[in-house]
Amino acid sequence: MRHNRLLMVAPMMDWTDRHCRYFHRLLAPSAWLYTEMVTTGALLHGDVPRHLAFDRSEHPLALQLGGSDPDDLARCCQLAAQWGYDEINLNVGCPSDRVQRGAFGACLMREPELVRDCLIAMREASTVPVSIKSRIGVDELDSWAFFENFYRIVAGSGVQRVIVHARKAWLQGLSPKQNREIPELDYARVYRLKTEFPQFEVIINGGITSVAQIEPHLQNVDGVMIGRAAYQTPWMLTACERLLGAAGHRPERDQILQQMIDYACRQQAEGVPVRHIGRHLLGLYHGQPGGKQWRRQMSECLQNHAAGPESWRRQWQQPGSLSAEVA
Ligand SMILES: Cc1cc2nc3c(=O)[nH]c(=O)nc-3n(C[C@H](O)[C@H](O)[C@H](O)COP(=O)(O)O)c2cc1C
């Protein structure tokens, strides 16, 4: 059964840069794509084109902001509107020490009034829709009552799209990586959010690694956001697209690789090091005969600065590459 529901690829620092998003767009033409988190400081005092430039094919595309100063966030939203983003998302889920020192990310769950005020300032700054991505709790604040109160206050901002990573964040003692694995997933709490706040468009995130897992979520919420699995096993996005977007979407891996080679050649001509692009493709043949060998060869190729994108295909076609793996 197909659904009128949303598919999203999660914001991931160091991973979902513009080259990665270009790749994901080929795999999932209708998915919403999210940038890596950009802090308000980086945007207001740094290199704006470096942070905000993207390819037109990336639409629909959301910019994720990290910050907690309503005025700064509002100014960033104006920039995002000028650059043509389709949505601006506030990060209320990142647990890293650096983010905590900046007093934003997951620690903002302790300050729902401030989150509301940030979202109001962001919504007033432009006509671009604003969304929030949060956890279900933080540290000892881990009950339904806490979560419900947080969103009752946040609802006062008029925000509509709510993305929830269905586990709480431990702000002391766990690394960001552990914080994506150790606290338990609680999907039921996200489902309940949709029941009690039907005005929200609720997107569930966390631990989705296969298309089969998506169906039950779609009975309860408005969409799914996929993070690590989309990056590590990107071909799953084509099956997600068939479920949630274009039913007839059946590209071939070799065809996608060729499109990425063409893209990398164009980017190289503009001075982009091709390893910045090729690194996102390492999982393309995951699970396929010869896939491990291709990944290895591709990694070596990316170390060799003299090798151009054409060699990505040549690596794949080397005689024996399939038989070695199958044997
Ligand atoms: C390498 C990496 C970087 C991440 N960076 C961000 C980020 O910038 N902003 C954010 O909201 N979440 C970030 N996350 C969390 C993901 O968006 C997502 O919420 C989390 O990985 C759970 O989803 P998953 O189980 O599908 O991976 C990151 C996750 C990873 C693995």
Ligand as a Chemical Component Dictionary entry (heavy atoms), coordinates in Angstrom:
data_LIG
# 
_chem_comp.id                   LIG 
_chem_comp.type                 NON-POLYMER 
_chem_comp.pdbx_formal_charge   0 
_chem_comp.three_letter_code    LIG 
# 
loop_
_chem_comp_atom.comp_id 
_chem_comp_atom.atom_id 
_chem_comp_atom.alt_atom_id 
_chem_comp_atom.type_symbol 
_chem_comp_atom.charge 
_chem_comp_atom.model_Cartn_x 
_chem_comp_atom.model_Cartn_y 
_chem_comp_atom.model_Cartn_z 
_chem_comp_atom.pdbx_ordinal 
LIG C1  C1  C 0 27.378 11.608 11.785 1  
LIG C2  C2  C 0 26.085 12.154 12.316 2  
LIG C3  C3  C 0 25.908 13.521 12.407 3  
LIG C4  C4  C 0 24.698 14.054 12.893 4  
LIG N1  N1  N 0 24.515 15.403 12.882 5  
LIG C5  C5  C 0 23.294 15.916 13.206 6  
LIG C6  C6  C 0 23.006 17.290 13.020 7  
LIG O1  O1  O 0 23.813 18.079 12.533 8  
LIG N2  N2  N 0 21.770 17.727 13.402 9  
LIG C7  C7  C 0 20.817 16.887 13.912 10 
LIG O2  O2  O 0 19.704 17.326 14.216 11 
LIG N3  N3  N 0 21.074 15.588 14.087 12 
LIG C8  C8  C 0 22.273 15.076 13.722 13 
LIG N4  N4  N 0 22.492 13.739 13.805 14 
LIG C9  C9  C 0 21.395 12.861 14.304 15 
LIG C10 C10 C 0 20.541 12.362 13.129 16 
LIG O3  O3  O 0 19.928 13.430 12.450 17 
LIG C11 C11 C 0 19.465 11.385 13.622 18 
LIG O4  O4  O 0 18.603 12.079 14.493 19 
LIG C12 C12 C 0 20.048 10.196 14.376 20 
LIG O5  O5  O 0 21.162 9.649  13.674 21 
LIG C13 C13 C 0 18.992 9.113  14.581 22 
LIG O6  O6  O 0 18.489 8.650  13.355 23 
LIG P1  P1  P 0 19.007 7.261  12.691 24 
LIG O7  O7  O 0 18.855 6.201  13.726 25 
LIG O8  O8  O 0 18.118 7.054  11.489 26 
LIG O9  O9  O 0 20.440 7.468  12.321 27 
LIG C14 C14 C 0 23.686 13.186 13.331 28 
LIG C15 C15 C 0 23.870 11.811 13.243 29 
LIG C16 C16 C 0 25.047 11.289 12.735 30 
LIG C17 C17 C 0 25.224 9.793  12.619 31 
# 
loop_
_chem_comp_bond.comp_id 
_chem_comp_bond.atom_id_1 
_chem_comp_bond.atom_id_2 
_chem_comp_bond.value_order 
_chem_comp_bond.pdbx_ordinal 
LIG C1  C2  SING 1  
LIG C2  C3  SING 2  
LIG C2  C16 DOUB 3  
LIG C3  C4  DOUB 4  
LIG C4  N1  SING 5  
LIG C4  C14 SING 6  
LIG N1  C5  DOUB 7  
LIG C5  C6  SING 8  
LIG C5  C8  SING 9  
LIG C6  O1  DOUB 10 
LIG C6  N2  SING 11 
LIG N2  C7  SING 12 
LIG C7  O2  DOUB 13 
LIG C7  N3  SING 14 
LIG N3  C8  DOUB 15 
LIG C8  N4  SING 16 
LIG N4  C9  SING 17 
LIG N4  C14 SING 18 
LIG C9  C10 SING 19 
LIG C10 O3  SING 20 
LIG C10 C11 SING 21 
LIG C11 O4  SING 22 
LIG C11 C12 SING 23 
LIG C12 O5  SING 24 
LIG C12 C13 SING 25 
LIG C13 O6  SING 26 
LIG O6  P1  SING 27 
LIG P1  O7  DOUB 28 
LIG P1  O8  SING 29 
LIG P1  O9  SING 30 
LIG C14 C15 DOUB 31 
LIG C15 C16 SING 32 
LIG C16 C17 SING 33 
# 
